[in-house]
Structure formats: C-alpha cells, structure tokens
Amino acid sequence: MSNTLHILNGDSTLNRFKASGIEGETFVWREVLSDGPVPIEFGSDAFWSVRDSFMTPEFNFESGQYLKDIIPFKALEERLAQYQEIVLWFEYDLFCQINMIALIQWIGKQNLDSTISLVCVGKIDDSDQLFGLGEIEAMRYTELLESRLKLGAREFDFCSDVYEGYCSTDPNDLYNYILMSFSGFPYLPDALEVHLKRFPNKETGLTEIEEKLVSFIKAGETDKIKLVTKMLSWQRYHGFGDQQYINVLNRLKPLFEDFETLVLKSKQNKEEIEKLVNRDNRLGGAKLSDWYWDDQEKTLIPREPAS
C-alpha cells in the first residue's frame, strides 16, 4: 500500500495544502451535488450521464467537458485500495456537506482496508465566524490533520442514510438529520435547513435565495455583478459561487421588465410568480414543483396539484 491520499474540496484548498508541507498524494473532488438532480446510484454510468445533462448547460461547459473532467475520478476509483489512509478535507457549508456525504457513503461501500479520515472545518477556536479551508493559513493544516476524525461503520451508515434522503423524491426524509445531533458532522443540520429553504415559500412563491435577490433589487441594486457580490456576502451556510447565483437570477428573468438593468415588473404576487417561473427542476431527488417551504411551521409541505 502507498501511504496517504488527501481528497480535497477545491483548488483553493489545494494551493494551501501544497504550502502546508503535508505529505501524500492529492485529488481535488470537483462536483456541485448541491445543485440539480442527484441519482442514488452514485458513481454509476447512469449517475454521470444525469449529472452531465444538468451540469453542461447549467455551467456553460463545452460538450463532453464534464465527462472528461470526471475521468480522473474513475481512475481514482481503481486505485483507492492501494492507500493506507484516505483523508477527506471538507467545509461546513451546503456545497461541501452534500459532496462530503455523497463521497463518504460511496467510500464506505468500497470494502477498503484503508483508514478513512475526515477533516471538516467551520469554527476555529472560540470565534463565531465560520472559516473555509481556503481561508485558513497553511501552517495550521498540520494541526487540522492531527485532529481528524477516523470514520467507521457508524459514520458510513449515517452518511448513506443522509444521501438516500437527499436523493429521495420526498425531501422531508432529511428532517431527522436536521433534528438529530451527530457529533461527527456538526455542520450538517444547518446545511440541510438551508437546502430545504431552496424550495418555494408557501406565501411568496419564491425561494429564500430568490427572495434575497429580489430584496436587494427592490432596495436599488441595478448592477448584476454587485448584486452577486451582495449575495456572496449574505450567504452563511450555502457556500455557493458566482455562477450559482447568476443561474438563480437567470431563472427569474420572466419577472423583469428590463433584465439588463434589473427593473422588476410591478405585479409580483404569488400567482403571477408561479405562472412565470419554471420549477421543472430538481434538488437532489425532489422536484421544486412538488413542494412548498412553510416558514411558520419550518417544514416542507406537498404542493397541491393545479386544478
């Protein structure tokens, strides 16, 4: 067996990791499982095909680019068993937590003799601020590694259950993992609550993210770049990048009188929004068109079929 493989959550982490002096091979896990449909059969040809069909238009990839990018993952799968230890490096936000859960449940099914460990950052020392790996000094990476969590059957089973819930057509399957405390994954409940608020609000017809975009626009923001910058500053547990907020804004285009200068139509009631905004998409396994977020009950409720 070779020594250690470090699976990292992104390129900014890779840069810090290289500067840390920690030994071992590295692999950057590049996916956005927090967006779009996610089939339960992680890693299968059907899984990659579904993800390709979503990712290519959503992130303006050239034809074949996504499948080319996941070839290194398939190659990694073939050599996993050669490592004595596999260390996963992830963060507190929804973007990372979904990728992390999916990867852990998959690794747990590979019947490896390797030690599987997790470094998952958020709060550092006594600060209330949340830090990503790209925001932590490289010199502290050794300290993070020393405090890593060794994963076993309990963690693998838990992640498998959460992943199954995320891929379910019924997103309420995730509620147990918002209410249930699991010491190994302290940031998961907040990330999953943020996820559920991405479904349309029962009263407004807009998701939490859409409501925030609209509120910034109504407050006078007319520049898309500045609007996205405000969204990046506003988010706490999302972990999204520029393109994800641009995509959300683009889906709201029918609500605008002038989309270039962000002038909204005057009529913005729930009924009009539901006529104009396409909800024919999925988050994990659930359709946005099938569910409402009830802000008073803090729960999702099934949407009644149109009569």
N, C-alpha and C positions, 0 to 999 in steps of 0.2 A: 504493500500500500504506500502511496505517496503521503505526504504529511497533511496539509490543510488546504481546503478550498474555502474562499470567502465569497459568498454571493451577496452582491451589493445592490442597493435600491436605485442607484442612478450615477450619472457621470460626475456630478459634483462630489459625491461621496468617494468615488474612485480617485479623484485628484487628492483629496485629503488623506485617503488611505495610503496612497503611494508615498506621501510625505511623512507618514507615521513611522515607517521603518518596520512595520509588522510583516513577518514572513508568511509566505503562502501564495498560492495562485488566486486570481480574482476572476469573477464573472459578474457582469452587470445585467441584472434582470430588468429588461425594458418591456413593460406592458402597462396597460391602463384598464385593468379589470374593473375599476370603479365606474367605467363608462360602458354603455352598450350591453348587448346580450352576452351572457356567460353560460355556456352549456356545462352540465355536471361532469361530463367525461373529459376532465382536464388532461391536456396533452395528446388527445387522440387526433387523427386526421380531420375528423368532423369538427372537433373543437377549433382547430386552427383555421379551418375553412370559414366557420361562422365569424370568428374574430377578424379574419381578413376582409370579409364582406362588409363588416362595420368599420374597421379602422382605416381602410384605404380611402373611402370618401370623407370620413369624419376628420381625418388629419391630413388630407390632401397628399397622400402617398402616391407615387407612381405605381402603375400596375406591376404587381409582382414584388414590390419593395418590402411589404410586410412579411410575406412568406420567406423572402431571402433573409430578412433580419432574424427570423426565428430558427433558421438552420443551426446557428451556434447553440441554441437551447437543445435541439435534438442531439447534437454531438455531445453536449454536456451530459445528457441522459445516459449515453452509452458508457461514459467513464466515471460516473458517480461512485461506483463501488471501489474505485482504487484509492479513495482518500480515507485517511484515519479519522479526520474530523471535517465536518462541513459547518461553517459558521454563517448564519444569515444576519444581515445588517439592515434593519428597517426603522421606520419612524412612527410617530403617534397618529398621523392623520389618516383620513379615509382612503386617500390614494394609496398609501403604503399598506394600511392594515388589510385591505382586500387582497392586494398582491401577496402579502405575507401569509395570510390564512390559506390562500389557494396553494401556495408553494409548500407550506408545511404539511398540509394534508396529503399532497401528492408525494412528497419525500417519505412520509410515514408509510406509504403503501409500496415502497420500493424494496423492502426487506434488506436493508443495508446493515452491515456490521459496523459502519462508521458511527462515531459520536456526532450527534446533531445538536447544534447550539444556536442560541438566538441573542443578538444584541438589538434591543429596541429602545430608542431614545425618545425623550419628551422633556420632562422636567429634569433640571440639573441642579444638584444641591438643594437649597431651600427656595429657589426662585419660583415664582408663579408663572414665569414665561416658559413657553414651550420652544424647544430648540430642535432643528433638524440636524442630521449628520453633517450637512454642508456648512452649518453654522458653528460647529464645534471645532476647536483647534485640534490640529493633527496630533499634537503632543498628548492629548487626552484620550486618543484612541486605544492606547495600550491599557489604560485604566478601564475603559469600557469593555474591552475584550476580557479582562480579568474578572469582571463581574457578570459575564454572560450566563444565560440560563440554559442548562442542559435539558433538552427535550426528550420526553419518553412517551410511553403509550398513552398516558393521561392527556398530554398536550396534543398528540396526534389525533386521538379520538375527538377531543374538543374541537379542533380545527376542522376536522372532517364534518362534524355536525353543523358548525357555523357555515362552512362552504356550501353544504347541502341546502341550508336555509337561504343563503344568498342566491342560489340558483333556482330556488323554488318559485312557482307561479304565485305563491301566497307569501308576500313579504312579511306578514305578521309572524311567520315562523322564526324571525330574528328577535322577537321581543324577549324571549328567555335570556338571550345573551346581552341584552341591554340591562336587564334587571339582575342577572346573576353575576356575582363577583368571581373572577378567576384570576388569581394572583399573577399568573404568568403573562397575562395580556391586559394590563390595567387601562390601556387607552382604547380598547375595542368598544366598550359601551358608548362613549361619546362619538366615536366614528360612525357607529351603526345608527345612532339617533340622527346625526347629520344626514346619513343616507336616506332614512325614511322621510325626512323633510324635503327630499328632492321630488316627492310626488306632489301633484297639485293640491293646493289648500281647498278645503271644502267650501269656504266662504268666498275666496277671491278667484279661484281657478288658476292661480299662479303658484309655482313652487317657491320655496324660501329664497333660492338664488335669484329667480326671476323678479320676485318682489323687491329684493335689494337693488337689482339693476334699475328697475323702474323708479324706485325711490330716489336714487342718485340722479336720474334723468329729470324727474319732476323738480328736484332741487336746483336744476340749472345746468347739469353737465351736458355738453353738446359734442365733446370730443371722445371718440371711441377708445383711443389709447389711454387717455386719462381715466375714462370710465373703468377700463380693465385694471388699471393701477389701483383704483379705489377698491375694487373687488378683491384684489390680492391683499390689500391692507386689512380689509374687513374680515376675511376668512380666518378661522381659527383651526377647525378640525377637518377642513376639506383637503388642503394640500394640492389644490389644482394649479395648473399653469395657465399662461395667457390664452392658449388656443382653446382650452376647455370653456373659458368664459366667453370667448368670441363665438364659439359654437352655440352656446345657450342664447346669446344675443341674436344670432342669425335666425334661430328658430322663432324668435319673437317678431321678426320683420313684418308680418301682416298687421301688427298693432301700431305701426308707424305711418304717419302722414308723409314724413320725409325721413327715410332711414339714414341718409348720409349725415344729416345734421341732428339726428335723434329727436325729431319732433313727433310726439305721440298723437294718435287720433284722440279726439275729445271723448269719444264714447268708449269706456273701458270697464264695463260691468262684466260679471262672471259669464253671463250667457254669450256675450259677444266674443269674449276671450276664447271660450270653448269652441265657438264656431270657426275661429281663425287660426288657432294654434294647433298644429299637428301633434297629437300624443301617441302616434303609432310607433313607439319605440320602447325598448326595454332597458331596465337597470337590473343586471343580474338575470334572473329568470322571470321577473314580474313586468307586466305591461303598465305603463303610466296611465293608459286609458281605462284601466280596471279599478283604480284606487284613488281615494282622497285622503289627504292628511287632515285630521281633526285636531286643531290646535288647542281646543279646550280639553278634550279627552286625552291628548298626547298619544294618539293612536291612529292607525290607518283603518279606514272603513271601505268596504266594497262600494264601488260606484254603480248606481242603478243603471241598467241598460236604457238607452234612449227609446222612448215610446213611439 
